Amino acid sequence: MNTKLKEPTDWIVTTYNKSDKILKSWLIQDRTEHEAENESASEVNKKGVDDWTMMPIEDAVSFYVDKHGVKDTHPDFKRLRVYLPHIQRALSGYVLVKKFKRWIPITPIFEGFDQRDEIISHYIAKTYCGLTEAELKS
């Protein structure tokens, strides 16, 4: 039975070396699973790449939110919202994602923040908070 996703979606692809260190991560947008695999083939077959993963970005977002998101009811963030009720983003490297009711880190504020985390966090900030690339870099 073929279980590949046939509907176009966005994918995150990550390559690793033999020590499981991330070599490169990138986003492939609006492709079926088969198309995304074909598109990533040249990169994942490069010398020095020992393993690779590809998953729908929304799955990666869920894992990221579960692992790094801080509940909106956390005392530190709740206190800030009282004083700054209009705030929705850019609070010491976090954005408030209302869909998840969580503050999500979008800058390297935790140990181990890597290229893959940056791609996922920027995807969240753009998709769910409407931030632009320029706003993320400022």
N, C-alpha and C positions, 0 to 999 in steps of 0.2 A: 504494500500500500504506500502510495506517495503522499507524504505528509507536508511537503513544502508549501509555504504560503504562496498563493497565486495572485493575491491582491497586492498592488504596489504599496509599499510602506517605506519608512526610513530605517536604516540599519547602522549599527556601529560595528566597525571591524577593528580588531586589535591583533597585532603580531607580537610574538614573544621570542626571546632567545632561549638557550638550553637551561638557563638559571631562572626562567619564568619572569625575567625582567621585560617590561613593555618596551618594544622597539618603536612602535608607531601605532597610533589610533586615528581613525578618520570616520567621517559620516558619509554614507551613501544614501541619497534621497530619492524617494519616489520610484522604487524598483521592486520587482517581485524577488523572491528569495533566489531563484535561479539567475536572474539578471545581476543581482548583487554579488553572488558567488563568482560569476564570470567576470564582472568588473573588478573584483578584488584579486583575481587569480595572479596577475603579474606581480603584484606586491607580495602576496603570501608565498610565492615560489622563489623569492629572492634568496641569495646565499646569506646564511646567518639566521634566517627565520626557522625556528624549530617547532613552533606551534602557532596557532591562530584561532581566534574566536570571531563569530559574527552572530549578532542577535538583534531583534527588533529594538529600536531605540526606546520605545515605550516600556519594554521589559527592563532595560538598563536604568531608565528613569525610576521605575518602581523600586528596584534594588537600592539605588542611590538615595532616594527619599527615605526609605526604611532605615538605612544605615546612618545617614548623616543629617537628616532633617530634625529640627528642633520644634516640638509642638508649640503652636501659637499661644498656648496657655502657660508656657514656661514663665516663671516669675520675672526673669530679667526682660524678656520680650514683652510681656503683658504690661509691665511698668512703662516701658518706652512707648507703647501704643497709646497709653492714656495721655502722655505728654505730647505725642506726635500722631494724632489720629489719622492724618492724611498719609502717613508713610506706608509705602508698599514695597520699597526696594532700597538697595544701597545702604544698608545699616551695618556698618562694620563688616562688609564682605558677605552679607546675607541678603536674600530677597524673600519676601513673604509670598508664598504661592497659595492663594486662597483655595484653589481646588483641593490641595492636600492639607490645608490648615497647618502648614509647617513653614518654618524659616529654613531656607536652603542655602548652604554655603556656595558662593560662586567664585571665590578666590582661594588661593592656597593657604587656608587657615588651619588645616589639620595635617598631622604627620602622614606622609604617604600620598598627598594630593598629587596626582600625575596627569599626564596628557589626556588619558581616557576620562578621568574625573572632570577635567576642564571642558572637554567636549560635551559631556552629559550635563554639567551645570549650566553651560552657556545655552544649550538646547532648551533646558527648562526655563531659563530667564527670558529667552526670546519667545518661546512658544506660549508660555503660561503667564508671563508678566509684560510682554510687549516691548522688552528692552531691545535696543539696537546694538550692533557690534561696537559702534563708537561709544555708546554708554557703558558697555561692559569693559572697555579699555580705559575709561576715565576714572 
